Amino acid sequence: MEGLQRCPWGAKEPNTSYHDNEWGRPCHDDAKLFEMLILEGQQAGLSWECILKKREAMRAAFDGFDVRACAAYDQEKLAALLEAPGIIKNRLKLAAIPANAKAFLQVQEEFGSFDAYLWSFVDGQPVVNEYASPEEIPAETPVSRAMSKALKKRGFKFVGPTICYALMQSVGLVDDHLISCPYHTHNR
């Protein structure tokens, strides 16, 4: 559309492909939701560009983000991951993977899917924001704080309110594309 411009953070690769094809798009696939949960936790304190550059290495190291495989990680596997090339080598972040996988499986068992549980925080509908500048986009919201508290109570790790808001953005629970972006819900 004429006059529209991609969100500034999506101006160059690897951000461009992610911005255009994933970010802010509603996702209801549990396998993809698990991947994004893990990636957002790995991102804590780092740039998203760093995560995107390491995504394929993490996919390989973390068994394709297979939730059952990740739930079975033991100390030996976690020690091996510290030697894996191209991934974030933070012991606490790596230890969070099996903990989150086990909690994820429990949520699936209780709610039928992680999707049903996660989307319940926004009543099953994406929140479409209408921000004009990146400075308007919050780092966390009351919903992300509630989600963080609920996930922590269920045993999830690396799920603070900021990480939860980033997860909400990445899987489309919220659309924070700027109103001037061709990928904003109202411009697609």
Secondary structure, DSSP 8 states (H G I E B T S, - for coil): -TT----GGGSSTTHHHHHHHTTTS----HHHHHHHHHHHHHHTTS-HHHHHHHHHHHHHHTGGG-HHHHHT--HHHHHHHTT-TTS---HHHHHHHHHHHHHHHHHHHHHS-HHHHHHGGGTTS-EE---SSGGGS-S--HHHHHHHHHHHHTT-SS--HHHHHHHHHHTTSEE---TTSTTSGGG-
